[in-house]
Amino acid sequence: MTSPIELIFDYLKAEELPTAVEIETEGYPADEAGSLESFTFRHLNAPTLFLGAYRSTSDSPRKLVGYVCSTLSSEKTLTHESMSNHVPESDSVCIHSVCVAKEYRRKGIALRLLKEYLARLSKAEGQPYKRVLLIAHEELRSFYEQAGFTWIGKSSVAHGSRPWFEMRHDLEMAPEAQMQIPADVLQSLLRPSNEKHSPTLVSDYHHGLEDLILKDESTGSSLNKYDLLCPRGCQSVILKAGSAQWAERTSVSMEPEDLKHALLPTLPPPPETAQWWLVHGSPMTFENIGFSRPSGMLSTGKRLKLLICAECDLGPLGWCEEGGSEYWLATSRVGYRK
């Protein structure tokens, strides 16, 4: 994943369909790519299900670099019929394409676009969308799982020469439930401390998060360029430089709105996305971190634990699943030291 670039998400205009078809033709084998006729059908019948990712360039205020397009079905699984028709007022969103222009691939755009798409579907007014269905080749399983899709199995749909597998995302369950944090846990996290000095924050950097990301050319990962510190100024080093990977994923409500700490910026409400430092593997990767006792339940069925400063107990700085091996620190809730 490369450093984040500035994107605009908006619904495609009819005159932009030929550009979308060019991206499709470049991104899919000839026996799988959609045609201008099929794109026109989808746009004509479901324009609010045809979302584009745009960049502003010197030549154009909005250059299409990727898109997601879908139609609706009353079925709960994908079939040839459900992929070929559009049934208005239905509750199954059938994704046909998630595609990014060749020169903009491997920059995290596809995942950002898909998460934006799902967030909009969750908040759509007047339309009871319940599920999102798609078929993908096996090597893309991990990508779609990152966006919140569940692997169903081999699909009956035959399109092109390779087998397809169905995946599904239920919109009835928010990706993360609103957390009910016990009062004594919150009081401990928010108790005052003797502040010493304020570390540098994301907002202090001219280019924001871009200035804090180090590209690992060997793996393509985006790592933390500097040490991560407690934002309170207690001089506690939470994580050494190069130990975490930048990621964008669904936000998590870690505390009620009326119990926010002044040093901890408010995160977007789920299912909107937020910026995170992701630590894989063992908590021993951290220099100094504390964990709350389990204090809420995620939609995965796992209980939530909050990450706090082990020196002064400020938090929540992030979260993890109980017994999990992924630890998420909010990029805006930690300090930075060169």
Buried (B, 14 or more C-beta within 10 A) or exposed (E): BBBBBEBEBEBBEEEBBEBBBEBBBEBBEEEBBBEBEBBBBBBEBBBEBBBBBBBEEEEEEBBBBBBBBBBBBEBEBBBEEBBEBBBEEBBBBBBBBBBBBEEBBEBBBBBBBBBBBBBBBBEBEEBEBEBBBBBBEEEBBEBBEBBBBEBBEEBEBEEBEEEBBBBBBBBEEBBBBEBEBEEEBBEBBBEEBEEEEEBBBBEEEEEBBEBBBBBEEEEEBBBBBBBBBBBBBBEBBBBBBBBBBBBBBBBBBBBEEEEBBEBBBEBBEBBBBBBBBBBEEEEEBBBBBBBBEBBBBBBEEBBBBBBBBBBBBBBBBBBBBBEBEEBBBBBBBBBBEE
